[in-house]
Amino acid sequence: MMIRSKAWFGAALVATLCGLVRADDPPAVKETSLAGPGGMKLSVRMQGPYDADVPVQVVCYFKHKEAGDTTLGAAVELDRKLGGVIASLRDRGEFAGDELETLLLIPPEGTIKPKALLLIGLGEEKSLSLDRMERVGRVALREATRLGVKRLAFAPLIRDQGNSKFGTGDVAHAVVRRMLLALDTESRLQKEGLAKAHAIVEWECEAGPKYFDETVAAVRIAAKEAGSIVAARPSTPHLVGKK
């Protein structure tokens, strides 16, 4: 009886400890994936820009204010993990955040998961528009193509800079819609031999828990609209006189 009791107790202890380990494991990242035109995978992930295991992470910043920039949440944590390099660049005027200004950073090993960080300027905060966010999406796609990466993650960080002028869904819709149209142009140019052969296969939209469902719905609409526009584009080559 004593031996059996000890064996039972030992098994129960192991099961309990295993349960504790599982309970302490980090929760799985919530993700929804959609199919976009051109075969691109569109993912919405409940994740911060410092945790995405991707070749390139895109983040956006308003034009620097001499009185000081507002940074909250993910924007604060990102720069903290990077040792303050983003704030330093902005304070020194080396990345002002002018509209569509870009700067590529290679994060030091052991800081954040993305292999590269692409900063894109949003320009003056007071003049922010959805048209501008569309242009940001196009620039992000073209920069990723130039870099030759197949996957990238995108975080506008607008709410994390204290701005709520547009809904997160509206921003995601604008960025993804124009990005997909730029992707189609790139694909057509490649087929004509006017661009280097390369395929971006996945675009990840990062969204916080509060905005996750809204972002998923917006990305779904953007993909549908972009697909309709792509289908209506001329099928003739860009090269004049070529059939």
VMD Tcl script that draws the C-alpha trace (Angstrom):
set ca {
  {0.00 0.00 0.00}
  {2.76 2.40 0.95}
  {4.64 1.79 -2.32}
  {1.49 2.26 -4.39}
  {0.64 5.47 -2.52}
  {4.10 6.89 -3.13}
  {3.89 6.03 -6.81}
  {0.48 7.69 -7.09}
  {1.70 10.77 -5.25}
  {4.75 11.04 -7.53}
  {2.63 10.79 -10.66}
  {0.21 13.39 -9.33}
  {3.08 15.74 -8.51}
  {4.54 15.43 -12.02}
  {1.13 16.07 -13.57}
  {0.66 19.13 -11.37}
  {4.07 20.53 -12.25}
  {3.45 19.96 -15.95}
  {0.17 21.80 -15.59}
  {1.96 24.72 -14.00}
  {4.48 24.84 -16.81}
  {1.73 24.91 -19.40}
  {-0.09 27.64 -17.47}
  {3.07 29.74 -17.39}
  {3.74 29.38 -21.12}
  {3.11 32.59 -23.12}
  {-0.34 32.62 -24.73}
  {-0.55 31.81 -28.42}
  {-0.66 34.82 -30.70}
  {-4.18 35.41 -32.03}
  {-4.14 35.45 -35.81}
  {-6.56 35.50 -38.73}
  {-5.38 34.89 -42.29}
  {-7.09 35.93 -45.52}
  {-6.32 35.36 -49.18}
  {-5.52 38.52 -51.12}
  {-5.31 39.12 -54.87}
  {-2.10 38.02 -56.49}
  {-1.78 35.09 -54.12}
  {-0.61 37.18 -51.18}
  {-1.44 35.93 -47.69}
  {-2.91 38.70 -45.54}
  {-2.57 38.08 -41.81}
  {-3.88 40.07 -38.88}
  {-1.89 39.30 -35.73}
  {-2.41 40.43 -32.16}
  {1.26 41.21 -31.68}
  {3.66 44.06 -31.04}
  {6.19 45.29 -33.65}
  {9.06 44.02 -31.50}
  {7.78 40.41 -31.39}
  {7.15 39.69 -35.08}
  {9.61 37.11 -36.43}
  {9.80 38.62 -39.93}
  {12.56 39.84 -42.26}
  {11.19 43.41 -42.16}
  {8.96 45.20 -39.67}
  {7.42 48.50 -40.81}
  {6.51 51.23 -38.32}
  {5.37 54.81 -38.93}
  {6.07 58.12 -37.20}
  {4.65 61.62 -37.43}
  {6.94 64.54 -38.13}
  {9.06 65.26 -35.09}
  {7.89 68.05 -32.79}
  {10.47 70.26 -31.13}
  {8.30 70.36 -28.03}
  {8.48 66.56 -27.80}
  {6.81 63.58 -29.44}
  {3.94 61.63 -27.92}
  {4.73 57.93 -27.59}
  {2.58 55.34 -25.88}
  {2.31 51.57 -25.57}
  {4.04 49.68 -28.37}
  {5.97 52.76 -29.54}
  {7.53 53.13 -26.11}
  {8.31 49.43 -25.73}
  {9.82 49.19 -29.21}
  {12.29 52.01 -28.63}
  {13.06 50.79 -25.11}
  {14.10 47.42 -26.50}
  {16.22 49.19 -29.13}
  {18.03 51.26 -26.53}
  {16.39 54.55 -27.50}
  {17.78 54.73 -31.03}
  {14.52 55.95 -32.60}
  {14.09 58.83 -30.15}
  {17.76 59.70 -30.62}
  {17.44 59.83 -34.41}
  {14.36 62.03 -34.16}
  {15.75 64.39 -31.56}
  {18.87 64.88 -33.67}
  {16.85 65.56 -36.81}
  {18.28 62.50 -38.58}
  {14.84 60.95 -39.03}
  {12.35 63.78 -38.88}
  {9.35 61.76 -40.03}
  {8.64 63.87 -43.10}
  {5.91 62.46 -45.33}
  {7.08 59.15 -46.88}
  {10.64 59.58 -45.55}
  {12.19 56.15 -45.00}
  {15.02 54.78 -42.91}
  {16.10 51.15 -42.55}
  {17.58 49.96 -39.25}
  {19.24 46.64 -38.47}
  {18.39 45.91 -34.82}
  {21.25 44.73 -32.61}
  {21.13 41.02 -31.82}
  {19.00 40.18 -28.81}
  {16.84 43.32 -28.94}
  {13.76 42.65 -31.10}
  {12.70 39.71 -33.29}
  {12.40 41.44 -36.70}
  {15.62 41.21 -38.71}
  {15.19 44.77 -40.02}
  {13.07 47.76 -39.05}
  {11.76 50.13 -41.72}
  {10.69 53.56 -40.47}
  {8.27 55.51 -42.68}
  {7.39 59.14 -42.02}
  {3.76 60.22 -41.79}
  {4.43 63.94 -42.12}
  {2.59 66.60 -40.14}
  {0.14 65.05 -37.70}
  {-2.52 67.72 -38.19}
  {-2.75 66.98 -41.92}
  {-2.93 63.18 -41.65}
  {-5.29 61.69 -44.25}
  {-6.34 58.26 -45.47}
  {-4.91 59.16 -48.89}
  {-1.55 59.59 -47.19}
  {-1.91 56.20 -45.51}
  {-2.55 54.68 -48.93}
  {0.73 56.15 -50.13}
  {2.45 54.74 -47.06}
  {1.16 51.28 -47.98}
  {2.49 51.65 -51.51}
  {5.92 52.81 -50.30}
  {6.14 49.94 -47.81}
  {5.42 47.40 -50.56}
  {7.94 48.92 -52.94}
  {10.65 49.12 -50.28}
  {10.05 45.49 -49.33}
  {10.33 44.54 -52.99}
  {13.58 46.47 -53.32}
  {14.94 44.70 -50.24}
  {13.97 41.33 -51.70}
  {12.02 40.02 -48.69}
  {9.07 37.67 -48.92}
  {7.33 38.59 -45.67}
  {6.85 41.76 -43.70}
  {4.80 43.08 -40.80}
  {3.17 46.50 -40.63}
  {2.26 48.60 -37.59}
  {1.13 52.21 -38.21}
  {1.63 53.14 -34.52}
  {-0.84 56.01 -34.96}
  {-2.77 55.31 -31.75}
  {0.57 54.76 -30.02}
  {1.41 58.38 -30.84}
  {-1.80 59.66 -29.26}
  {-3.74 60.19 -32.51}
  {-7.29 58.88 -32.97}
  {-8.34 60.95 -36.01}
  {-9.20 57.81 -37.99}
  {-10.41 54.41 -36.90}
  {-7.84 51.63 -36.91}
  {-9.98 49.80 -39.44}
  {-9.98 52.80 -41.77}
  {-6.20 53.02 -41.59}
  {-5.75 49.29 -42.21}
  {-8.14 49.45 -45.16}
  {-6.25 52.35 -46.77}
  {-2.81 50.79 -46.30}
  {-3.72 47.27 -47.45}
  {-5.81 48.39 -50.41}
  {-3.05 50.51 -51.94}
  {-0.39 47.97 -51.03}
  {-2.25 45.28 -53.00}
  {-2.59 47.57 -56.02}
  {1.15 48.28 -55.88}
  {1.78 44.55 -55.66}
  {-0.24 43.99 -58.83}
  {1.74 46.66 -60.68}
  {4.98 45.07 -59.53}
  {3.82 41.62 -60.68}
  {2.83 42.93 -64.11}
  {6.18 44.67 -64.56}
  {7.99 41.48 -63.61}
  {6.07 39.52 -66.23}
  {7.20 42.03 -68.88}
  {10.80 41.82 -67.73}
  {10.70 45.40 -66.45}
  {11.36 44.48 -62.83}
  {13.48 41.89 -61.06}
  {11.63 38.63 -60.41}
  {10.55 38.56 -56.78}
  {7.44 37.62 -54.83}
  {6.18 38.97 -51.51}
  {4.00 36.19 -50.18}
  {2.76 37.50 -46.82}
  {1.77 40.86 -45.31}
  {1.07 40.92 -41.58}
  {-1.10 43.64 -40.05}
  {-0.46 44.08 -36.34}
  {-3.39 45.04 -34.13}
  {-4.00 45.32 -30.41}
  {-6.76 43.31 -28.67}
  {-9.20 46.23 -28.77}
  {-8.86 46.70 -32.53}
  {-8.29 43.14 -33.75}
  {-11.77 42.34 -35.09}
  {-12.11 45.79 -36.66}
  {-8.80 45.32 -38.46}
  {-9.74 41.87 -39.75}
  {-13.00 43.22 -41.21}
  {-11.18 46.16 -42.83}
  {-8.48 43.97 -44.39}
  {-11.15 41.67 -45.81}
  {-12.91 44.62 -47.48}
  {-9.61 46.06 -48.75}
  {-8.70 42.74 -50.36}
  {-12.08 42.51 -52.09}
  {-11.91 46.09 -53.38}
  {-8.33 45.72 -54.58}
  {-9.26 42.50 -56.35}
  {-12.04 44.27 -58.24}
  {-9.75 47.13 -59.27}
  {-7.03 44.71 -60.40}
  {-9.54 42.74 -62.48}
  {-10.62 45.94 -64.26}
  {-7.09 47.06 -65.13}
  {-5.98 46.93 -68.78}
  {-4.44 43.60 -69.77}
  {-2.21 45.19 -72.41}
  {1.55 45.42 -71.71}
  {3.11 48.59 -70.34}
  {5.70 48.51 -73.12}
  {4.38 50.60 -76.00}
  {3.88 48.57 -79.15}
  {4.28 45.19 -77.44}
  {1.42 42.70 -77.70}
}
mol new
graphics top color blue
foreach p $ca { graphics top sphere $p radius 0.5 }
foreach p [lrange $ca 0 end-1] q [lrange $ca 1 end] { graphics top cylinder $p $q radius 0.2 }
display resetview
